[in-house]
Amino acid sequence: MSTMNQREVYSLANARIIQEKQQAVEEISTKLRESSCTVVADYRGLNVAQVTELRKQLREAGVEFSVLKNSLVRRATESAELSELNEVLTGPTAIAFSKDDVVAPAKILNEFAKKNEALKLKGGVLEGQVVGVEQLKALADLPSREGLLSMLLSVLQAPIRNFALAVKAVAEKQEA
């Protein structure tokens, strides 16, 4: 009958913990690389109801929101070659990742921060480039994807509309 001594049990537990941490670092690194927009925020001071509401808004927009250990995120930023982000990794850190919508995480978190002073934007990554709070706020002020498409459609329709008005004016002039 073989029994493991306490040192062997501790060693196996340590190996498992190290493996889990390495896996977590890889996952965070992948998310940082694949996200079109990543926003880092300090959520200190938000109550459970506020965090729940924020998570709901982000989830509805297809944004993943996680509270992560700074030490793991620092290792992930090194792996993803985004080590400039380490400057903002202090205190409690929550990170919003979005693969599809570049504007959504910044817009939702910025709007939420305006209503809840406890939430503070710290910085982020936009299309692979580390950005500061001011750039995130500027991004948040952009219209939504639908709003931008509407503006584009309006711009594309303007020449046709002007041509139609000119033709109508010529036709009315010839009738008179």
Accessible surface in RSA format (square Angstrom, percent):
REM  Atomic radii and reference values for relative SASA: ProtOr
REM  Chains: A
REM  Algorithm: Lee & Richards
REM  Probe-radius: 1.40
REM  Slices: 20
REM RES _ NUM      All-atoms   Total-Side   Main-Chain    Non-polar    All polar
REM                ABS   REL    ABS   REL    ABS   REL    ABS   REL    ABS   REL
RES MET A   1   229.73 119.0 142.91  94.6  86.82 206.7 120.09 102.1 109.65 145.3
RES SER A   2   115.38  97.5  81.85 109.2  33.53  77.2  53.56 114.1  61.82  86.6
RES THR A   3   113.85  81.0  84.98  86.2  28.87  68.8  58.15  78.1  55.70  84.2
RES MET A   4   107.70  55.8  83.31  55.1  24.39  58.1  56.72  48.2  50.98  67.5
RES ASN A   5    87.21  60.1  77.87  75.3   9.33  22.5  42.06 101.2  45.15  43.6
RES GLN A   6   159.21  89.0 147.63 107.9  11.58  27.6  55.23 117.6 103.98  78.9
RES ARG A   7   197.90  83.1 190.30  97.0   7.60  18.1  68.57  93.7 129.33  78.4
RES GLU A   8    83.57  48.0  80.14  60.6   3.43   8.2  29.64  57.3  53.93  44.0
RES VAL A   9    79.40  52.2  77.74  70.4   1.65   4.0  78.56  68.3   0.83   2.3
RES TYR A  10   144.39  67.4 140.89  80.2   3.51   9.1 105.28  79.1  39.11  48.2
RES SER A  11    66.46  56.2  60.35  80.5   6.12  14.1  26.16  55.7  40.30  56.5
RES LEU A  12   103.84  57.8  98.81  70.7   5.03  12.7  99.38  69.8   4.46  12.0
RES ALA A  13    36.37  33.4  31.89  49.2   4.48  10.2  35.76  50.4   0.61   1.6
RES ASN A  14    57.28  39.5  57.03  55.1   0.24   0.6   6.91  16.6  50.37  48.7
RES ALA A  15    56.96  52.4  47.16  72.8   9.80  22.3  52.66  74.2   4.30  11.4
RES ARG A  16   132.02  55.4 128.69  65.6   3.33   7.9  60.37  82.5  71.65  43.4
RES ILE A  17    70.79  40.3  70.77  52.7   0.02   0.0  70.77  51.0   0.02   0.1
RES ILE A  18    96.40  54.9  95.77  71.3   0.64   1.5  96.32  69.4   0.09   0.2
RES GLN A  19   121.62  68.0 120.26  87.9   1.37   3.3  31.24  66.5  90.39  68.6
RES GLU A  20    87.79  50.4  81.78  61.9   6.01  14.3  37.74  73.0  50.05  40.9
RES LYS A  21    86.63  42.3  85.30  52.3   1.33   3.2  38.74  34.9  47.89  51.0
RES GLN A  22   106.14  59.4 102.53  74.9   3.61   8.6  35.35  75.2  70.79  53.7
RES GLN A  23   103.82  58.1 101.50  74.2   2.32   5.5  26.91  57.3  76.91  58.3
RES ALA A  24    29.94  27.5  26.81  41.4   3.13   7.1  29.50  41.5   0.44   1.2
RES VAL A  25    19.40  12.8  19.40  17.6   0.00   0.0  19.40  16.9   0.00   0.0
RES GLU A  26   113.68  65.3 109.76  83.0   3.93   9.4  40.72  78.8  72.96  59.6
RES GLU A  27    89.23  51.2  83.81  63.4   5.42  12.9  34.54  66.8  54.69  44.6
RES ILE A  28     6.55   3.7   6.55   4.9   0.00   0.0   6.55   4.7   0.00   0.0
RES SER A  29     1.32   1.1   1.32   1.8   0.00   0.0   1.32   2.8   0.00   0.0
RES THR A  30    53.01  37.7  53.01  53.7   0.00   0.0  33.53  45.0  19.48  29.5
RES LYS A  31    54.32  26.5  53.58  32.9   0.74   1.8  31.77  28.6  22.55  24.0
RES LEU A  32     1.40   0.8   0.00   0.0   1.40   3.5   0.00   0.0   1.40   3.8
RES ARG A  33   134.93  56.7 102.75  52.4  32.18  76.6  57.36  78.4  77.57  47.0
RES GLU A  34    93.38  53.6  70.90  53.6  22.48  53.5  34.86  67.4  58.52  47.8
RES SER A  35     6.92   5.8   1.21   1.6   5.71  13.2   0.01   0.0   6.91   9.7
RES SER A  36    14.03  11.9  10.84  14.5   3.20   7.4  14.03  29.9   0.00   0.0
RES CYS A  37     0.04   0.0   0.00   0.0   0.04   0.1   0.04   0.1   0.00   0.0
RES THR A  38     0.23   0.2   0.23   0.2   0.00   0.0   0.00   0.0   0.23   0.4
RES VAL A  39     0.08   0.1   0.00   0.0   0.08   0.2   0.00   0.0   0.08   0.2
RES VAL A  40     0.00   0.0   0.00   0.0   0.00   0.0   0.00   0.0   0.00   0.0
RES ALA A  41     0.06   0.1   0.06   0.1   0.00   0.0   0.06   0.1   0.00   0.0
RES ASP A  42    15.39  10.8  15.39  15.3   0.00   0.0   2.73   6.4  12.66  12.6
RES TYR A  43    57.27  26.7  56.95  32.4   0.32   0.8  34.80  26.2  22.47  27.7
RES ARG A  44   140.69  59.1 131.30  66.9   9.38  22.3  62.08  84.8  78.61  47.6
RES GLY A  45    68.57  84.6   0.00   N/A  68.57  84.6  35.98  98.7  32.59  73.0
RES LEU A  46    20.84  11.6   0.21   0.1  20.63  51.9   0.21   0.1  20.63  55.5
RES ASN A  47    83.28  57.4  74.88  72.4   8.40  20.2  41.63 100.2  41.65  40.3
RES VAL A  48   124.93  82.2 120.42 109.0   4.51  10.9 122.92 106.8   2.00   5.4
RES ALA A  49    74.23  68.3  60.08  92.7  14.15  32.2  67.16  94.6   7.08  18.7
RES GLN A  50    52.03  29.1  49.38  36.1   2.66   6.3  17.49  37.2  34.54  26.2
RES VAL A  51    30.68  20.2  30.68  27.8   0.00   0.0  30.68  26.7   0.00   0.0
RES THR A  52    78.01  55.5  76.58  77.6   1.43   3.4  62.75  84.3  15.26  23.1
RES GLU A  53    72.50  41.6  70.37  53.2   2.13   5.1  32.67  63.2  39.83  32.5
RES LEU A  54     0.06   0.0   0.06   0.0   0.00   0.0   0.06   0.0   0.00   0.0
RES ARG A  55    82.00  34.4  80.32  40.9   1.68   4.0  27.74  37.9  54.26  32.9
RES LYS A  56    95.74  46.7  95.72  58.7   0.02   0.1  57.86  52.1  37.89  40.4
RES GLN A  57    59.33  33.2  55.10  40.3   4.23  10.1  21.99  46.8  37.34  28.3
RES LEU A  58     0.25   0.1   0.25   0.2   0.00   0.0   0.25   0.2   0.00   0.0
RES ARG A  59   155.95  65.5 143.21  73.0  12.74  30.3  71.26  97.4  84.68  51.3
RES GLU A  60   128.27  73.6  87.13  65.9  41.13  97.9  50.74  98.1  77.52  63.3
RES ALA A  61    40.91  37.6  14.73  22.7  26.18  59.6  27.72  39.0  13.19  34.9
RES GLY A  62    61.15  75.4   0.00   N/A  61.15  75.4  37.22 102.1  23.93  53.6
RES VAL A  63     7.39   4.9   0.00   0.0   7.39  17.8   0.95   0.8   6.44  17.5
RES GLU A  64    75.63  43.4  66.67  50.4   8.95  21.3  40.19  77.7  35.44  28.9
RES PHE A  65    19.69   9.8   6.41   4.0  13.28  34.6   6.41   3.9  13.28  38.0
RES SER A  66    22.29  18.8  19.15  25.6   3.15   7.2  11.89  25.3  10.41  14.6
RES VAL A  67    71.98  47.4  47.58  43.1  24.40  58.8  47.58  41.3  24.40  66.2
RES LEU A  68    39.49  22.0  29.62  21.2   9.87  24.8  34.37  24.1   5.12  13.8
RES LYS A  69   129.93  63.4 120.81  74.1   9.13  21.7  84.01  75.6  45.93  48.9
RES ASN A  70    27.00  18.6  21.87  21.1   5.13  12.3   7.49  18.0  19.52  18.9
RES SER A  71    56.81  48.0  50.50  67.4   6.30  14.5  40.96  87.2  15.84  22.2
RES LEU A  72    20.75  11.6  20.75  14.8   0.00   0.0  20.75  14.6   0.00   0.0
RES VAL A  73     0.00   0.0   0.00   0.0   0.00   0.0   0.00   0.0   0.00   0.0
RES ARG A  74    89.27  37.5  89.17  45.5   0.10   0.2  37.11  50.7  52.16  31.6
RES ARG A  75   142.36  59.8 136.34  69.5   6.02  14.3  43.07  58.9  99.29  60.2
RES ALA A  76     0.00   0.0   0.00   0.0   0.00   0.0   0.00   0.0   0.00   0.0
RES THR A  77     0.00   0.0   0.00   0.0   0.00   0.0   0.00   0.0   0.00   0.0
RES GLU A  78   101.12  58.1  86.16  65.2  14.96  35.6  41.62  80.5  59.50  48.6
RES SER A  79    63.05  53.3  34.78  46.4  28.27  65.1  28.56  60.8  34.49  48.3
RES ALA A  80    10.89  10.0   0.00   0.0  10.89  24.8   0.90   1.3   9.99  26.5
RES GLU A  81   154.77  88.9 126.63  95.8  28.14  67.0  48.12  93.1 106.65  87.1
RES LEU A  82    13.05   7.3  12.00   8.6   1.05   2.6  13.05   9.2   0.00   0.0
RES SER A  83    51.68  43.7  43.71  58.3   7.97  18.4  10.11  21.5  41.57  58.2
RES GLU A  84   119.78  68.8 109.61  82.9  10.17  24.2  43.07  83.3  76.71  62.6
RES LEU A  85     1.45   0.8   0.93   0.7   0.52   1.3   1.45   1.0   0.00   0.0
RES ASN A  86    32.08  22.1  26.18  25.3   5.90  14.2  15.65  37.7  16.42  15.9
RES GLU A  87   148.83  85.4 118.64  89.8  30.19  71.9  52.24 101.1  96.59  78.9
RES VAL A  88    36.31  23.9  31.62  28.6   4.69  11.3  36.24  31.5   0.06   0.2
RES LEU A  89     0.00   0.0   0.00   0.0   0.00   0.0   0.00   0.0   0.00   0.0
RES THR A  90    83.89  59.7  79.76  80.9   4.13   9.8  60.38  81.1  23.50  35.5
RES GLY A  91    35.47  43.7   0.00   N/A  35.47  43.7  22.41  61.5  13.06  29.2
RES PRO A  92    43.42  31.6  31.31  28.5  12.11  44.0  42.70  35.3   0.71   4.4
RES THR A  93     2.34   1.7   0.03   0.0   2.31   5.5   0.03   0.0   2.31   3.5
RES ALA A  94     0.14   0.1   0.02   0.0   0.12   0.3   0.02   0.0   0.12   0.3
RES ILE A  95     0.00   0.0   0.00   0.0   0.00   0.0   0.00   0.0   0.00   0.0
RES ALA A  96     0.04   0.0   0.00   0.0   0.04   0.1   0.00   0.0   0.04   0.1
RES PHE A  97     7.71   3.9   5.14   3.2   2.57   6.7   5.19   3.1   2.52   7.2
RES SER A  98     2.10   1.8   1.49   2.0   0.61   1.4   0.61   1.3   1.49   2.1
RES LYS A  99   126.57  61.7 109.23  67.0  17.34  41.3  62.96  56.7  63.62  67.8
RES ASP A 100   137.19  96.1 108.91 108.4  28.28  66.9  38.98  91.7  98.20  97.9
RES ASP A 101    48.37  33.9  43.02  42.8   5.34  12.6  16.53  38.9  31.83  31.7
RES VAL A 102    44.47  29.3  41.79  37.8   2.68   6.5  41.79  36.3   2.68   7.3
RES VAL A 103    15.64  10.3  15.64  14.2   0.00   0.0  15.64  13.6   0.00   0.0
RES ALA A 104     9.09   8.4   4.68   7.2   4.42  10.0   9.03  12.7   0.07   0.2
RES PRO A 105     0.00   0.0   0.00   0.0   0.00   0.0   0.00   0.0   0.00   0.0
RES ALA A 106     0.00   0.0   0.00   0.0   0.00   0.0   0.00   0.0   0.00   0.0
RES LYS A 107    56.69  27.7  56.69  34.8   0.00   0.0  37.90  34.1  18.80  20.0
RES ILE A 108    27.30  15.5  24.31  18.1   3.00   7.2  27.28  19.6   0.02   0.1
RES LEU A 109     0.09   0.0   0.09   0.1   0.00   0.0   0.09   0.1   0.00   0.0
RES ASN A 110     5.56   3.8   5.56   5.4   0.00   0.0   0.00   0.0   5.56   5.4
RES GLU A 111    70.88  40.7  70.85  53.6   0.04   0.1  29.62  57.3  41.27  33.7
RES PHE A 112    11.44   5.7   9.22   5.7   2.22   5.8  11.13   6.8   0.30   0.9
RES ALA A 113    19.67  18.1  12.79  19.7   6.88  15.6  13.05  18.4   6.62  17.5
RES LYS A 114   130.08  63.5  96.02  58.9  34.06  81.1  76.19  68.6  53.89  57.4
RES LYS A 115   162.58  79.3 126.98  77.9  35.60  84.8  85.83  77.3  76.74  81.7
RES ASN A 116    23.99  16.5  19.23  18.6   4.75  11.4   4.78  11.5  19.21  18.6
RES GLU A 117   144.09  82.7 134.78 102.0   9.30  22.1  50.45  97.6  93.63  76.4
RES ALA A 118    33.33  30.6  17.32  26.7  16.01  36.4  26.81  37.8   6.51  17.3
RES LEU A 119     3.55   2.0   0.00   0.0   3.55   8.9   0.00   0.0   3.55   9.6
RES LYS A 120   115.30  56.2 112.16  68.8   3.14   7.5  93.12  83.8  22.18  23.6
RES LEU A 121    16.52   9.2   1.53   1.1  14.98  37.7   1.53   1.1  14.98  40.3
RES LYS A 122    31.54  15.4  20.55  12.6  10.99  26.2  24.96  22.5   6.58   7.0
RES GLY A 123     0.91   1.1   0.00   N/A   0.91   1.1   0.91   2.5   0.00   0.0
RES GLY A 124     0.00   0.0   0.00   N/A   0.00   0.0   0.00   0.0   0.00   0.0
RES VAL A 125     0.85   0.6   0.50   0.4   0.35   0.8   0.50   0.4   0.35   1.0
RES LEU A 126    39.65  22.1  37.17  26.6   2.49   6.3  37.17  26.1   2.49   6.7
RES GLU A 127   111.53  64.0  88.55  67.0  22.97  54.7  48.45  93.7  63.07  51.5
RES GLY A 128    40.10  49.5   0.00   N/A  40.10  49.5  26.37  72.4  13.73  30.7
RES GLN A 129   125.46  70.2 124.34  90.9   1.12   2.7  41.31  87.9  84.15  63.8
RES VAL A 130    41.18  27.1  17.57  15.9  23.61  56.9  17.57  15.3  23.61  64.0
RES VAL A 131    16.06  10.6  10.30   9.3   5.76  13.9  13.64  11.9   2.42   6.6
RES GLY A 132    33.53  41.3   0.00   N/A  33.53  41.3  29.93  82.1   3.60   8.1
RES VAL A 133    41.78  27.5  37.45  33.9   4.33  10.4  37.45  32.5   4.33  11.7
RES GLU A 134   131.64  75.6 126.16  95.4   5.47  13.0  66.46 128.5  65.18  53.2
RES GLN A 135    99.02  55.4  93.86  68.6   5.15  12.3  37.14  79.1  61.88  46.9
RES LEU A 136     0.45   0.2   0.16   0.1   0.29   0.7   0.45   0.3   0.00   0.0
RES LYS A 137    85.31  41.6  85.31  52.3   0.00   0.0  35.99  32.4  49.32  52.5
RES ALA A 138    62.70  57.6  50.20  77.5  12.50  28.4  56.83  80.0   5.87  15.5
RES LEU A 139    15.71   8.7  12.45   8.9   3.26   8.2  15.11  10.6   0.60   1.6
RES ALA A 140     2.35   2.2   0.36   0.6   1.99   4.5   0.36   0.5   1.99   5.3
RES ASP A 141   103.42  72.4  73.31  73.0  30.10  71.2  32.42  76.3  70.99  70.8
RES LEU A 142    79.55  44.3  78.64  56.3   0.91   2.3  79.38  55.7   0.17   0.5
RES PRO A 143    42.75  31.2  32.36  29.5  10.38  37.7  42.75  35.3   0.00   0.0
RES SER A 144    47.41  40.1  42.00  56.1   5.41  12.5  30.75  65.5  16.66  23.3
RES ARG A 145   153.33  64.4 149.14  76.0   4.19  10.0  49.82  68.1 103.50  62.7
RES GLU A 146   119.69  68.7 113.63  86.0   6.06  14.4  64.88 125.5  54.81  44.8
RES GLY A 147    23.85  29.4   0.00   N/A  23.85  29.4  22.36  61.4   1.49   3.3
RES LEU A 148    78.67  43.8  74.06  53.0   4.61  11.6  74.38  52.2   4.29  11.5
RES LEU A 149    87.68  48.8  83.70  59.9   3.98  10.0  84.19  59.1   3.49   9.4
RES SER A 150    70.04  59.2  61.43  82.0   8.60  19.8  29.79  63.4  40.25  56.4
RES MET A 151   103.39  53.5  99.13  65.6   4.26  10.1  79.58  67.7  23.82  31.6
RES LEU A 152    96.91  54.0  92.88  66.4   4.03  10.1  96.44  67.7   0.47   1.3
RES LEU A 153   100.32  55.9  99.10  70.9   1.22   3.1 100.05  70.3   0.27   0.7
RES SER A 154    56.38  47.6  53.52  71.4   2.86   6.6  24.86  52.9  31.52  44.2
RES VAL A 155   101.36  66.7  94.90  85.9   6.45  15.6  98.29  85.4   3.07   8.3
RES LEU A 156   107.40  59.8  98.57  70.5   8.83  22.2 100.25  70.4   7.14  19.2
RES GLN A 157    82.18  46.0  81.64  59.7   0.54   1.3  21.71  46.2  60.46  45.9
RES ALA A 158    31.81  29.2  31.69  48.9   0.12   0.3  31.81  44.8   0.00   0.0
RES PRO A 159    84.49  61.6  74.03  67.5  10.46  38.0  80.12  66.1   4.37  27.2
RES ILE A 160   126.01  71.7 122.58  91.3   3.43   8.3 125.92  90.7   0.10   0.3
RES ARG A 161   117.75  49.4 112.59  57.4   5.16  12.3  60.39  82.5  57.35  34.8
RES ASN A 162    91.94  63.4  85.82  82.9   6.13  14.8  25.95  62.5  65.99  63.8
RES PHE A 163   141.94  71.0 136.37  84.5   5.57  14.5 141.25  85.6   0.69   2.0
RES ALA A 164    56.58  52.0  47.49  73.3   9.08  20.7  52.37  73.7   4.21  11.1
RES LEU A 165   106.65  59.4 101.94  72.9   4.70  11.8 102.52  72.0   4.13  11.1
RES ALA A 166    53.73  49.4  44.64  68.9   9.10  20.7  52.69  74.2   1.04   2.8
RES VAL A 167    77.27  50.8  74.25  67.2   3.03   7.3  76.24  66.2   1.04   2.8
RES LYS A 168   122.18  59.6 117.22  71.9   4.96  11.8  66.35  59.7  55.83  59.5
RES ALA A 169    56.98  52.4  48.85  75.4   8.13  18.5  52.33  73.7   4.65  12.3
RES VAL A 170    84.26  55.4  83.23  75.4   1.03   2.5  84.23  73.2   0.03   0.1
RES ALA A 171    45.37  41.7  40.64  62.7   4.72  10.7  44.54  62.7   0.83   2.2
RES GLU A 172    95.32  54.7  88.98  67.3   6.34  15.1  38.91  75.3  56.41  46.1
RES LYS A 173   167.83  81.9 150.75  92.5  17.07  40.6 100.93  90.8  66.89  71.3
RES GLN A 174   146.29  81.8 113.68  83.1  32.61  77.6  44.08  93.8 102.22  77.5
RES GLU A 175   151.59  87.0 113.22  85.7  38.37  91.4  49.96  96.6 101.63  83.0
RES ALA A 176   119.44 109.8  52.20  80.6  67.24 153.0  85.27 120.1  34.16  90.5
END  Absolute sums over single chains surface
CHAIN  1 A    11529.7       9893.3       1636.4       6674.1       4855.6
END  Absolute sums over all chains
TOTAL         11529.7       9893.3       1636.4       6674.1       4855.6
